[in-house]
């Protein structure tokens, strides 16, 4: 195995994507809304497709706007079905995200006739190609995906630090939060909006599989080790970064044991996250 600078950048992109997802995923786990991350990561597909069909461009801004709008609508749809139908939250999520995911795949298939949008990349991403799309920054070629995910991680970190108390109270006791003047619904919608934005930031590089895994698994693993929120957040970030590193390392080494060259890095990152969780 020969480790190159391309491998380093692949790991950097994977680590940043995983950490930005894991940071918000802790609150989904604490709120018993893990499936909400799954729902949003699937439901943003029609937002991406509609944004492209309307704007005719794959630029980040229209894609981000489309994803955020669909993410917020997904939350509203799930709450609406939950209240009006009397179904449990899991059933409401299942109805909404499967419908929107199917609609998104259909729209992406239509868009693929005009641009190189591949439904397969929706699932697996193209993290192996991210080092080829770079910015020139102070003489350094920095992958665009690394910059995008670093910005998203910074935004999520600032949000968590600034609203640490509000997020903590609304996650553990929404009724108490309302009593002391904190609007639990507003905090939830802001959280879901950031989940949607984080999903789209990571989508092109790692696809929906790793996004779902990193929204859920690191927070769940950290919760097994501690009940304190601060340490839980820190542990989940370490867990996410380790999963990304070991995932890429496994992707380029394990297949060679069986006569193959390599396999999907994003897929192996998700597999390693699951294996690390099971080891606990």
C-alpha positions as CSV (number, residue, x, y, z in Angstrom):
1,X,0.0,0.0,0.0
2,X,1.3,3.4,-1.0
3,X,-0.1,6.4,0.9
4,X,-0.2,9.6,-1.2
5,X,-1.3,13.2,-0.7
6,X,-4.6,12.2,-2.4
7,X,-5.3,9.7,0.3
8,X,-4.6,12.3,2.9
9,X,-7.1,14.7,1.4
10,X,-9.7,12.0,1.1
11,X,-9.3,11.3,4.8
12,X,-9.5,15.1,5.6
13,X,-12.7,15.4,3.6
14,X,-14.2,12.3,5.3
15,X,-13.2,13.5,8.7
16,X,-14.7,17.0,8.3
17,X,-17.9,15.5,6.8
18,X,-18.2,13.0,9.6
19,X,-17.6,15.5,12.3
20,X,-20.0,18.0,11.0
21,X,-22.7,15.4,10.9
22,X,-21.9,13.8,14.2
23,X,-22.0,17.1,16.1
24,X,-25.7,17.7,15.3
25,X,-26.4,14.0,15.4
26,X,-25.9,13.9,19.2
27,X,-29.1,16.0,19.6
28,X,-31.1,13.8,17.3
29,X,-30.1,10.8,19.4
30,X,-30.9,12.6,22.7
31,X,-34.3,13.8,21.3
32,X,-35.0,10.2,20.2
33,X,-35.2,11.5,16.6
34,X,-32.5,9.4,15.0
35,X,-34.8,8.6,12.1
36,X,-35.4,12.3,11.5
37,X,-31.8,12.5,10.3
38,X,-32.5,9.6,7.9
39,X,-35.7,11.2,6.7
40,X,-34.0,14.6,6.0
41,X,-31.0,13.1,4.3
42,X,-33.3,11.3,1.9
43,X,-35.9,14.0,1.6
44,X,-33.3,16.7,0.5
45,X,-33.1,14.9,-2.9
46,X,-36.1,16.6,-4.5
47,X,-34.8,19.9,-3.1
48,X,-31.5,19.3,-5.0
49,X,-33.2,18.2,-8.2
50,X,-35.7,21.1,-8.1
51,X,-32.9,23.6,-7.4
52,X,-31.1,22.3,-10.5
53,X,-34.1,22.3,-12.7
54,X,-35.0,25.8,-11.7
55,X,-31.6,27.4,-11.8
56,X,-30.0,25.2,-14.4
57,X,-26.8,25.1,-12.2
58,X,-25.1,22.9,-9.7
59,X,-23.7,25.8,-7.8
60,X,-23.7,25.4,-4.1
61,X,-26.0,28.3,-3.2
62,X,-29.2,27.1,-5.1
63,X,-28.5,23.6,-4.0
64,X,-28.2,24.7,-0.4
65,X,-31.4,26.7,-0.6
66,X,-33.3,23.8,-2.1
67,X,-32.1,21.4,0.5
68,X,-32.9,23.7,3.4
69,X,-36.4,24.4,2.2
70,X,-37.1,20.7,1.7
71,X,-35.5,19.9,5.1
72,X,-37.8,22.4,6.9
73,X,-40.9,21.1,4.9
74,X,-40.0,17.5,5.8
75,X,-40.1,18.5,9.5
76,X,-43.4,20.2,9.1
77,X,-44.9,17.3,7.1
78,X,-43.8,14.8,9.7
79,X,-45.3,16.9,12.6
80,X,-48.4,17.5,10.6
81,X,-49.0,13.8,9.8
82,X,-48.1,12.9,13.4
83,X,-50.8,15.3,14.8
84,X,-53.5,14.8,12.3
85,X,-53.3,11.0,11.7
86,X,-52.5,9.8,15.2
87,X,-49.7,7.6,13.8
88,X,-46.6,7.2,15.8
89,X,-43.6,9.4,14.9
90,X,-41.7,6.5,13.2
91,X,-44.6,5.8,10.8
92,X,-45.0,9.5,10.0
93,X,-41.2,9.7,9.1
94,X,-41.5,6.6,7.0
95,X,-44.3,8.0,5.0
96,X,-42.7,11.3,4.4
97,X,-39.1,10.3,3.6
98,X,-39.9,7.4,1.4
99,X,-42.3,9.5,-0.7
100,X,-39.8,12.4,-1.0
101,X,-36.9,10.1,-1.7
102,X,-38.7,8.4,-4.5
103,X,-39.7,11.8,-5.9
104,X,-36.1,13.0,-5.7
105,X,-34.8,10.0,-7.6
106,X,-37.4,10.5,-10.3
107,X,-36.4,14.2,-10.6
108,X,-32.7,13.5,-10.6
109,X,-33.2,10.9,-13.3
110,X,-34.9,13.6,-15.4
111,X,-32.1,16.1,-14.6
112,X,-29.5,13.5,-15.6
113,X,-30.6,13.8,-19.2
114,X,-29.2,17.4,-19.2
115,X,-26.2,17.2,-16.8
116,X,-23.9,14.6,-15.2
117,X,-26.1,13.8,-12.2
118,X,-25.8,10.2,-11.3
119,X,-28.3,8.6,-8.9
120,X,-25.6,6.2,-7.7
121,X,-23.5,9.1,-6.4
122,X,-26.5,10.1,-4.3
123,X,-25.9,6.9,-2.3
124,X,-22.1,6.6,-2.3
125,X,-20.8,10.1,-3.2
126,X,-17.5,10.5,-4.9
127,X,-15.1,11.2,-2.1
128,X,-12.2,9.6,-4.1
129,X,-12.5,12.4,-6.6
130,X,-12.7,15.3,-4.2
131,X,-8.9,16.0,-4.3
132,X,-9.2,16.7,-8.0
133,X,-11.6,19.7,-7.5
134,X,-9.4,22.3,-5.8
135,X,-9.1,25.9,-4.7
136,X,-5.8,27.7,-4.9
137,X,-5.3,29.2,-1.4
138,X,-2.0,30.9,-0.5
139,X,-0.2,28.7,-3.0
140,X,-1.9,25.5,-1.8
141,X,-4.4,23.4,-3.7
142,X,-7.2,22.8,-1.3
143,X,-10.1,20.5,-2.3
144,X,-13.4,22.4,-2.6
145,X,-15.2,19.7,-0.6
146,X,-12.7,20.1,2.3
147,X,-13.4,23.9,2.4
148,X,-17.2,23.4,2.2
149,X,-17.3,20.8,5.0
150,X,-14.9,22.8,7.2
151,X,-17.2,25.8,6.9
152,X,-20.2,23.7,7.8
153,X,-18.4,22.2,10.7
154,X,-17.5,25.7,12.0
155,X,-21.1,26.8,11.6
156,X,-22.4,23.8,13.5
157,X,-19.7,24.2,16.2
158,X,-20.6,27.9,16.7
159,X,-24.3,27.0,16.9
160,X,-23.7,24.3,19.5
161,X,-21.5,26.5,21.6
162,X,-23.7,29.6,21.5
163,X,-26.9,27.7,22.2
164,X,-25.5,25.0,24.3
165,X,-27.9,25.7,27.2
166,X,-31.0,26.0,25.0
167,X,-30.2,22.9,23.1
168,X,-29.5,20.9,26.3
169,X,-32.8,21.9,27.9
170,X,-35.0,21.5,24.8
171,X,-33.4,18.1,24.2
172,X,-34.0,16.7,27.7
173,X,-37.1,18.6,28.8
174,X,-39.0,20.6,26.1
175,X,-41.8,21.4,28.6
176,X,-39.3,23.0,31.1
177,X,-37.8,24.9,28.2
178,X,-41.1,26.4,27.3
179,X,-41.8,27.3,31.0
180,X,-38.6,29.3,31.3
181,X,-39.1,31.1,28.0
182,X,-37.2,29.0,25.5
183,X,-39.1,28.2,22.4
184,X,-38.5,24.5,21.9
185,X,-40.2,24.5,18.5
186,X,-37.9,27.2,17.1
187,X,-34.8,25.4,18.4
188,X,-36.0,22.2,16.7
189,X,-36.6,23.9,13.4
190,X,-33.2,25.6,13.5
191,X,-31.6,22.3,14.3
192,X,-33.4,20.6,11.4
193,X,-32.4,23.4,9.1
194,X,-28.7,22.9,10.0
195,X,-29.1,19.1,9.6
196,X,-30.4,19.7,6.1
197,X,-27.5,22.2,5.3
198,X,-25.0,19.7,6.7
199,X,-26.4,16.9,4.6
200,X,-26.1,18.9,1.4
201,X,-22.6,20.0,2.3
202,X,-21.5,16.4,2.7
203,X,-23.7,14.9,-0.1
204,X,-21.5,15.4,-3.1
205,X,-18.4,13.9,-1.4
206,X,-19.8,11.1,0.7
207,X,-23.4,10.5,-0.4
208,X,-26.4,9.7,1.8
209,X,-25.0,6.5,3.3
210,X,-22.2,8.1,5.2
211,X,-24.4,11.1,6.1
212,X,-27.0,8.8,7.7
213,X,-24.3,6.8,9.5
214,X,-22.5,9.8,10.9
215,X,-25.7,11.5,12.0
216,X,-26.6,8.6,14.1
217,X,-23.7,6.2,15.0
218,X,-21.2,8.5,16.7
219,X,-23.8,10.1,19.0
220,X,-25.3,6.7,19.8
221,X,-21.8,5.3,20.6
222,X,-20.9,8.3,22.7
223,X,-24.1,8.0,24.6
224,X,-23.2,4.4,25.6
225,X,-20.0,5.8,27.3
226,X,-21.4,8.8,29.0
227,X,-24.6,10.6,30.0
228,X,-22.9,14.0,30.2
229,X,-23.6,16.2,27.2
230,X,-20.1,17.9,26.9
231,X,-18.1,14.7,27.0
232,X,-20.7,13.1,24.7
233,X,-20.1,15.7,22.1
234,X,-16.3,15.4,22.3
235,X,-16.4,11.6,22.2
236,X,-18.7,11.6,19.2
237,X,-16.3,13.8,17.3
238,X,-13.3,11.5,18.0
239,X,-15.5,8.5,17.0
240,X,-16.5,10.2,13.7
241,X,-12.9,11.1,12.8
242,X,-11.6,7.6,13.7
243,X,-14.3,6.0,11.6
244,X,-13.4,8.2,8.6
245,X,-9.7,7.4,8.9
246,X,-10.1,3.7,9.5
247,X,-12.7,3.5,6.7
248,X,-10.4,4.8,4.0
249,X,-7.5,2.7,5.3
250,X,-9.7,-0.4,5.1
251,X,-11.0,0.6,1.7
252,X,-7.6,0.5,0.2
253,X,-6.2,-2.4,2.1
254,X,-8.8,-5.0,2.9
255,X,-9.9,-5.7,-0.7
256,X,-6.3,-6.5,-1.6
257,X,-6.5,-9.5,0.8
258,X,-9.1,-11.0,-1.5
259,X,-7.6,-10.1,-4.8
260,X,-9.4,-6.9,-5.5
261,X,-7.9,-3.4,-5.9
262,X,-10.1,-1.3,-3.6
263,X,-13.7,-0.5,-2.7
264,X,-16.0,2.5,-1.9
265,X,-14.3,4.7,0.8
266,X,-17.6,6.2,1.9
267,X,-19.2,2.8,2.3
268,X,-16.2,1.5,4.3
269,X,-16.3,4.6,6.6
270,X,-19.9,3.7,7.4
271,X,-19.0,0.1,8.0
272,X,-16.2,1.0,10.3
273,X,-18.5,3.3,12.3
274,X,-20.8,0.3,12.8
275,X,-18.0,-2.0,13.7
276,X,-16.6,0.5,16.2
277,X,-20.1,0.9,17.7
278,X,-20.4,-2.9,18.1
279,X,-17.0,-3.1,19.7
280,X,-18.3,-1.0,22.6
